[in-house]
Amino acid sequence: MGHATGPGTSDGHGRKCLLGPSRGIVNDVGRRPGGVPALRLRHRIVHRGKARRDDDHRPRERRDDRARGPGERPRRAVTGADGGAGAGNEAGSGRADVGVPATRRALLAALADGPASGPALADRLGVSRAAVWNHVEALREAGVAVESTGDGYAVADVSGYSGEAIALGLAAPFAVDYHDSVGSTNDRARELADAGADDVAVVADEQTASRGRLDREWVSPPGGVWLSVLCRPDAPPAHAPAYTLAMAVAVARACREAGVDARIKWPNDVLVPDDGDAEAARGGRKLCGILTEMEGEADRVSRLVVGVAERGEPVDRRLLVQRVLEAFDGLRGDLRDAVSAWTELSDTVGRRVRVETPDRVVEGAAVRVEFPGALVVDTGDGEVRVTAGDCEHLRPVDG
């Protein structure tokens, strides 16, 4: 996606809407069809066996919070609760404190409640007034416009795309690990998982070594939304496909909040109307797909990384990421409800489809999706269940 459109409009609940009042969303050729730009997510479930515990995935050194020079890339890394590099976080043990420093997250939470004086913030955060000022300056450098008013500090606007900007007002328990540039957000998420992290959203403006389905190269230039969510669900490996469906629903809901009639093609593609016509969503333009990677034992998921990759034209990237994270957080708590929500948004169920698998081609009516994510196809000779992992390609054949 392109750069943020600005402050946006209110949704009636004191929150900003995804789109600004005048710019809308522009598609790849500069038209405004009422849809969103091409958005791509990738999907794959990889059983990697036991989690690695080697020296290749140790916490990185913590970068300082000074303003970056021209062209300098941030390297947010694993930090201990006291801000020390990797404090108490040997690979595979405990929970790493990553992304925006804890004190700054607390400051963001305080400012989200409204204006607050320096002394009140110092007391609430348990730091000196000088430390409050330093953190306020860091927020300003990260694109959060903090003003000094008669009532104290107050957030006037958020124009930047950074970990601090995304964390401000985020109603989900994910730490935000932001990078201007990273090799792969999924690889970074796995690195953090090896350091003990949990519930982390790795966000980047650019990926330099990303990959898509079947390990194909994926171009991830600056200005896009590249996101991977790391979590440690209390679930068996067989339930992993449901997290892919949950993320697809989260993206579709975020797009619908922006006024786009997004639909989902099994198992992981989000579609939007080609010409702003809701009916065109059936077989419309592909918006996204999802790449999910899992590591675990026979009966338990050790870690799950759900990757989101998006590129296109201007929208408020910060708010889009927030809405996706918030929706995914709500859906992962009840995966059966997530599958039901997926069905309600499905562009596949009710259509005649052709599914190519490594062993055969299945053609017939897509009648339903069963938990945790298998597509049931009525071939006329009976029902066939196809898992997402076996699907190499699906296309509608009913026009």
N, C-alpha and C positions, 0 to 999 in steps of 0.2 A: 504494500500500500504506500501511498504518498504521504506527505507530511500532514500534520493535524490541521483541521479546518478552523480551529479557534475554539472559543468557549462553548459553542453549541447552544441549544435551547433547553429549557426546563421540561421535565417530564411530568410536572404536577406534584412531585414528591420531593422537591428540593434538589433533585439530581439532574445532571446534564444529559441531554440526549446525544446519541452518537453523531448526528449530523449537525452542522452549522445551519443557521436560518436561511442562507442564500446559496450556498455552493452545491448542495446535494452531493451525489456520488457520480463520478464520471467513469464511463467504461473505457476500454482500451483505445477506442477511436475518437474519444472526446465527446460522445453524445451523453445526454442525461436521460436514460430510459426509465429511471426510477429503481434501477437495480444496483447491485454492488459490483465492484470490479472483480476480475478473475481472481479467485482465492483458491489456493491449493493446499491440501493437507494430504498426508500420506499414511498408508496403513500397512502394517505388517506385524505379525506376532512372532517373536523369536524366542524359542526356549534355549537359554544359554547355560542351563545347569546351575551349579553352585556359584555363588558370587565370588569374584576374584578378590584376592587380598594381596596385591603385589605392589611394588614400588612405583608402578606407572600411574597410580591413581591416588597419590598423596595430596593433601590440601596444598593449594598454591599459597605463595606468600601474599599477605594482605597488602593492597595498595593503600597509599595515603589518600586523604580527602581533599587535597589541594586542587585548585583549578588546573585543568589539563592545558598543556601547550598546544599549538596548532598541530593537528594530525595525530596527537597522542591518543592512544586507545585506553579506555579504562579496563582494569583487570580486577573486577570484584571477585573475591575469593572466600574460601572458608575462613571464618574468624571465630574465636571463642567468645564467650559471653562478655569477657572483659575487653574485647577488641584485639586480643593477641592472636597471632596467626596460628590457627589450628589448635587453640588451647583446649586440651582435654578431648580431642577428637581424633584418636587413632583410627585408621581405616577400618571400617566395619563395626565400630563400637560407638555407642552414644548417638546423639543428634548434633549435627554440625549447625552452628549459627551462621547463616550465609546471607549474602545480599546486603540490603540496607542495614547499617548498624542498629543494634537494639535501641539505643538512646534516640536515634533519629526516627525510628519507627514509632516510638512512644511520643515524640514531639509531633509527628504527623497526625497521630491519633488525637492528640490534644487540640491541635489546630483545626482538625475536622469538626470538632465540637463548637467552634466559634472563636472569636478573639480572646486572647489570654495575655496577661501581663508577664514581663520577664521574671519578676519574683515568683509569681504563681507557677510558671512553667518550671523554674528552677526547683521549687519545692516539690512539685508533682513528679519531676524526673529524677530528683535526688542528685542534682549536679549544680555547679556554680552558675551565676548569671553570665559569666564570661563564656562558659561552655554552651549555654543556650544560644548566645549570640553567634558562636562559631558554627553551631549546627544550623541556625537560621541562614547564615551565609552560604553554607553548603547546599541547602535547599534552593536558594536563589540561583546558585551556579547550575543546579540540576534542572532548571526550568520551572520551578515553583515560585511564583511571584508572591513573596511575603512582605506585606506592608507594615510599617510601624504607625499605629493609630493612637488616638486618645485612650482606647480601651486595651492597648497592648499590640501584640503581633496578630496579624490576620492574613489569611490566604486570599489574595485578590483575583488570581487567575493561575491556570496551569497551562503553559504553552509548550513545555518541553516533553520529550519522550525519554524517560529515564526510570531507574528503579524507584527513586523517591516519588516521581510523578505518578507512577502506576500504583504505588503503595498508598498514596493519599486517597482515602475514601474507599479503598478496596474492602468489600464485605465478604471476604473469604480468608481462610487461615494460611494462605501461601506466602512464604518469604519470596521476595522478588530479587533474582540474581540477574542484573542487567549488564549487557556488554554492547558497546558500539560495534564490535566485530568479534566473531568467534568462529572456530572451525565448524562445529556442529552443536546446536543446542541439545540434541539428544546425547551426544558424547559428553558434553559438559554436565548434563544431568546425571549420567552414569558415574562420572568422576565424583560428583558430590555425594551420590549414593554410597560409593565406596568409602567416603569419609564419614558416613553415618547420617547424612542429611535425610530429611523427610519433609513432605509438603512444601516443595520448592517449585516456583515457576521461573524457568530460565528463559530470558527474553533477549533478543538481539536485533540490532538494526540491520546486520549483515551476517551471512554465513559464508565462509570461504571453502568449506569442505563438506557440504551437506550431501545427502544422498536420498534417493527416492525408492520406490518399489523395486525389488530385485537388485538392490544396491546400485541403481543407476545414478549417475551424477545429477544433482539438483542445483540449478542456478538460483542463488539467493542474494540478489544485489541489495545495496543500501536502499532504505525507504520502504522495505516490506515489514511484515509482522512475522517474525520467526520465534516460535514459542514451544517449549517442552515442559510438561508438568511431571514432576517426580512425586510418587506417593508409594506408600507401603500398605496396601489393602489387606485386611484380614479376610482373605478369600483363597479358595483353591485355584490352581492354574487354569482349570477348565472355565472359570468365570471371566478370564481376561478379555475375551471378545466383547463382553458387555460394556467394558470401559471405552472401547472404540465407539460403540453405539452412543454411549453417554456423551462423549466429546462431540460427536456429529450433531446430536440434539442441542448441545450447548452453543455450538457455532450457529446452527440454524436459528435458534431463539435470539441470539445477539443480532443476527441480520434482520430478523423480523421486527425487533425493536427499532431498527433503523428504517422500517417501512418496506422491507423487501420480502416478497413471498417465497422464502427459501424452502426447498424440499430436500429430502434425503434419498439418494439411490444406494441400495444395499451394495456392499456393507458400510461404505465410508465416504461416499461422495456427496457433497452438498451442491444442489443445482439451483439456479435462479432463472427467471423468465428471460428469454432472448430479447423481447421487445416491450417489456413492461406489462405484458399480458399474463395474468395468473395461469391461464390455460397453457401457456407456452412453457411453464415450469416442467410439464411432463415432457421429458426429453430435452429440456432447456440447456442453457450454458453451464458448464461445470464451474463451480465456485471453489470447492476444496475437497481434500481427502485427508486421511489421518494415518500416521505411522505409530504403531504401538509396539514397544519392545518390553519383554518380560524376562525376569530372572527369578528362579525359584526352585524349590525342591518338589518331590512328588506330590505332596499334599498341601503346599503353602507357597504363596507368592512372596518372594523376598523383596522385590521392587518392581515397579511398573513405571515406564516412561512413555507418556503420550505426547507425540510431537505434532505441532501445528505449523504449517508453512503457508504463508499468504503473500501474494504480491499483486499490485494493482494501482489504482488511482486514489486521490485524496479522500480520507475519512479521518476521524479522530481515533488514531491508533490506540492511544492510552485508554479511552473509554471502551473501545472494542475488546481489548485484552481484559479489562476489568469485568465486563459482562460475560465473556466466555469463561473466565475463572470462577465467577460467582455461580453461573449456571452449572458448570461441571461439578463444583463442590456440593451443590444441592442434589444433583443426580446420582453421584457416586454413593450416597448414603442408602439408596434403595434401588439396586440395579434392575429389579423386576419392573419397577415403575419406569425406569429409564427405557427399558425395552418397549413398554407400552407407549411412552411418549414418542419413541422413534417410529412406532407403527402409525401414530396419528400424523406424523410429518412425512410418511413414506411416499416416494414416487415410484416404488417398485411393486409393493403389494397391490394386487388387483390387475396387474399387467401380465401379458404373455412375454416370457423372457427366454433367452438362450444363455446358458451358463457353461463356460469352458473350464474344466478341471484337468489336472494332470492325467487322469485316467479315462475321462469320457466327456461327452457333451450332454447336458441336460436341458431339454426344452419343454416348456409347458407354462401353465398359469402359476404365477407366484401367489400363493394363498395366504401365507402368514410368515412371521418371524418368531421363532421359539427361543426362549431363554436358554443359553446366554447369548444367542446371536445367529443360530442356524436359519437359513432360508428354506422354507418348505415349498417345493414345486410339485404341482399335480401334472404329471406327464400324460394322463389319460389312462395309463396302465397302473397307476398307483402314485403314492406320494414319495418324493425323494427329498432327503434333507442334505443340504450343502452347507458346509462350514465356511467361514470367511477365509480360513487358512488354505482351503482347497480351491478357492475361486481365483482363477487366473484372469478371467474376463467375463463381464456380464453386459448384455445389451438387450434392450427391448426389441421385440419382433412384431409388435402390434401396431407399428406406425407411429 
